Amino acid sequence: MAAKPAHTIGIYPGSFDPITNGHLDLIARGVKVVDRLIVAVLRNESKQPLFSVEERKEMLREVVREYPNVEVDSFDGLLVDYASRRGATLILRGIRAISDYEGELQMALMNRRLRPEIETIFMMAGEAHSFISSRLVKEVIRLGGDITGLVPPPVEVRLKKRLLGAK
């Protein structure tokens, strides 16, 4: 078994379109497990995101300022190749419900096959955040629902501006 690196770097990947309080909860808990956590926005334009990669990175930086050991970045291609380039030995993934587990497990096993030196850790979403997804938040606000408490306040302002034309 390999020795634990002196400085553990973790990657928390996602689309973060937009970042939710569920994502923030995972970041707050993830920073306790690693020395440095890189929150990495996946560049996947085929998904037709609401916000550009640069806008998502800007929102992330705004809401993770309180964590000195968090860095915001973006990547494309294979996650494990990006993690390897960044010196990361850990991938952090969130699980909201049992329905998330199967897909996450498949990805984790493939990542292990590709780069066995990089470990994946699953964290259960906090129960207050277990139902929140970026997709659901966008749907609720589009239909006129209240998303207070589901996303950080600056993100709520951007969502309202983008989807509802609010000032």
C-alpha positions in Angstrom: 0.0 0.0 0.0 1.3 3.4 -1.0 2.1 6.0 1.7 -0.2 8.9 2.2 1.1 12.0 0.5 2.3 14.8 2.8 -0.1 17.2 1.2 -3.4 15.7 0.1 -5.1 17.4 -2.9 -8.7 16.6 -3.7 -10.9 17.4 -6.7 -14.6 18.1 -6.4 -15.8 18.0 -10.0 -19.2 19.1 -11.3 -21.1 21.2 -13.7 -22.2 23.6 -10.9 -24.9 25.2 -13.2 -25.5 26.8 -10.8 -23.8 26.0 -7.5 -26.4 25.0 -4.8 -26.3 25.0 -1.0 -26.0 21.2 -1.4 -22.7 21.7 -3.3 -21.6 24.2 -0.6 -22.3 21.7 2.1 -20.1 19.2 0.4 -17.3 21.7 0.0 -17.5 22.7 3.7 -17.2 19.0 4.7 -14.7 18.2 2.0 -12.2 20.8 3.0 -11.8 18.9 6.3 -10.7 15.7 4.5 -8.0 17.2 2.3 -5.3 19.9 2.6 -6.4 21.5 -0.6 -9.7 21.1 -2.5 -10.0 22.0 -6.1 -13.6 22.7 -7.1 -13.4 21.9 -10.9 -16.1 22.9 -13.3 -16.5 20.5 -16.2 -16.4 22.1 -19.6 -19.2 20.2 -21.3 -20.9 22.5 -23.8 -23.1 19.6 -25.1 -25.2 20.0 -22.0 -26.3 23.6 -23.0 -25.5 25.2 -19.6 -27.4 28.2 -18.4 -24.2 29.9 -17.3 -20.8 29.9 -19.1 -17.9 28.1 -17.5 -16.4 31.5 -16.6 -19.6 32.7 -15.0 -19.8 29.4 -12.9 -16.2 29.8 -11.8 -16.9 33.4 -10.8 -20.0 32.4 -8.8 -18.0 29.6 -7.1 -15.1 31.9 -6.2 -17.7 34.4 -4.7 -19.2 31.8 -2.4 -16.1 29.8 -1.3 -14.0 32.8 -0.3 -14.2 31.7 3.4 -12.2 28.6 2.6 -8.5 29.4 2.2 -7.7 25.9 1.0 -10.3 25.9 -1.9 -9.3 26.7 -5.4 -11.7 27.0 -8.3 -10.7 25.7 -11.8 -12.2 24.1 -14.9 -11.3 21.1 -17.0 -12.3 19.1 -20.0 -11.5 15.5 -20.9 -11.0 12.7 -18.5 -11.4 13.7 -14.8 -8.6 11.3 -13.7 -6.2 12.8 -16.2 -7.0 16.3 -14.9 -6.6 15.1 -11.3 -3.2 13.5 -12.1 -2.0 16.8 -13.8 -3.0 18.7 -10.7 -1.3 16.2 -8.3 -4.7 15.1 -6.7 -5.0 11.7 -5.1 -8.7 12.0 -4.2 -11.9 12.7 -6.0 -14.8 13.8 -3.9 -18.3 13.0 -5.1 -21.7 13.7 -3.5 -24.5 11.2 -3.2 -28.0 12.6 -2.7 -30.1 9.4 -3.0 -29.6 5.8 -3.8 -30.5 6.6 -7.4 -27.2 8.6 -7.7 -25.1 5.6 -6.4 -25.2 3.3 -9.4 -23.9 5.9 -11.9 -21.4 7.3 -9.4 -20.1 3.7 -8.7 -19.6 3.0 -12.4 -17.6 6.2 -12.8 -15.5 5.6 -9.7 -14.7 2.0 -10.9 -13.7 3.2 -14.3 -11.6 6.0 -12.8 -9.9 3.4 -10.6 -9.1 1.3 -13.6 -7.7 4.2 -15.5 -5.7 5.7 -12.5 -5.5 3.3 -9.6 -3.5 5.8 -7.5 -6.5 8.2 -7.4 -9.2 7.3 -4.8 -12.8 8.3 -5.0 -14.7 9.2 -1.8 -18.4 9.5 -1.7 -20.1 11.8 0.8 -23.7 11.7 1.6 -25.6 14.9 1.1 -26.7 16.5 4.3 -30.4 15.7 4.8 -31.4 19.3 4.5 -29.8 19.3 1.0 -30.5 15.8 -0.2 -33.3 16.9 -2.6 -31.5 19.9 -4.2 -30.2 19.7 -7.7 -29.2 22.4 -10.1 -31.7 21.2 -12.6 -34.5 21.3 -10.0 -33.6 24.8 -8.8 -33.7 26.1 -12.4 -37.0 24.5 -13.0 -38.6 25.9 -9.8 -37.4 29.4 -10.5 -38.6 29.2 -14.1 -42.0 28.3 -12.8 -42.1 31.2 -10.3 -41.2 29.2 -7.2 -39.2 30.5 -4.3 -35.6 29.2 -4.2 -34.5 31.0 -1.1 -32.2 28.8 0.9 -31.5 26.4 -2.0 -28.7 28.4 -3.5 -26.4 31.1 -2.0 -27.9 34.6 -2.2 -25.6 35.9 -4.9 -26.4 32.9 -7.0 -30.1 33.5 -6.5 -29.7 37.1 -7.8 -27.9 35.8 -10.9 -30.6 33.2 -11.5 -33.4 35.7 -11.2 -31.6 38.1 -13.6 -30.9 35.3 -16.2 -34.2 33.5 -16.0 -36.7 36.2 -15.0 -35.0 39.3 -16.2 -35.1 40.7 -12.6 -32.8 43.6 -11.9 
